[in-house]
Amino acid sequence: MTTISLLVKVYGPLRGKLLGYLKHQISHSFADIDVTITKIDSDKRNHVEVSIIGDDTEFAINLLAKEYGRCARSADIVEGALLEGYLVDVGRVGFGIFVDVGLEKGAHLDPLIPLHTLRRHFNVKKPLKEISRIMGFTENLPLEVRLIAVDLVRRNVEAELSEQTLNRMNHWIQDDHERLLVLGVSLPMIKKVLIESGHLEDIYEFERLGTFEFALVCKRSTRASGIVAAIGPRLRGVPIHLFIPNEIKVWLDAAT
């Protein structure tokens, strides 16, 4: 039996449903190959673990890694490395935000994006709490980082937002569509509540940030706050955050 730790996470009030959804998706992917899923669960940090057996195990492992990402290994923690991860412990400290890159068991180490680096990214001198609130940096938000300083002896790793992540955020800021960041839910679940609330037509596009994390792009005539009021009660406990370009532009102009 072989077990792979995937980067994808399941969390929140819909954790059980997400795990079931993922099992269905993976089983469908394995329909034509010789592997059997013996177990799908999540570890203490909510990363999904899949155990399989069969003649096509190696192929299946590569398939899973490509589709859902693989947790980082110690060998991946080097200066200059680009790693995907999830924001964790947002607001726990005032000197930066941590990124869970899924480092393998026994080597728990989350890269830190220091406050001074975030200030440099956005050319502001605001406190971390305000930057996080305005820019939508929230728990379990998927993003890519680049490691800029690695000291494994002292177990300190610093990172910065990657060019890809910064380009995405700058695009969102310059875009005139408001967005809702919905975390910890599958796309079919989101569409279901939008249909039930009569707001499916108000969404211009669904941007996939992670397996269970999405940015809902509102039509120009639609206010994101109105969508939250409509779907929030139907997704009770699911984090939904607003990304409002006009408000962010005003904040950035005032901060410089």
Helices and strands as residue ranges (DSSP letters): E 2-9, H 15-29, E 36-42, E 47-53, H 57-68, G 74-76, E 82-88, E 96-100, E 112-114, H 115-122, H 128-135, E 142-151, E 156-161, H 163-174, E 179-183, H 187-197, G 200-202, E 203-210, E 213-218, H 224-231, G 232-235, E 240-243, H 245-255
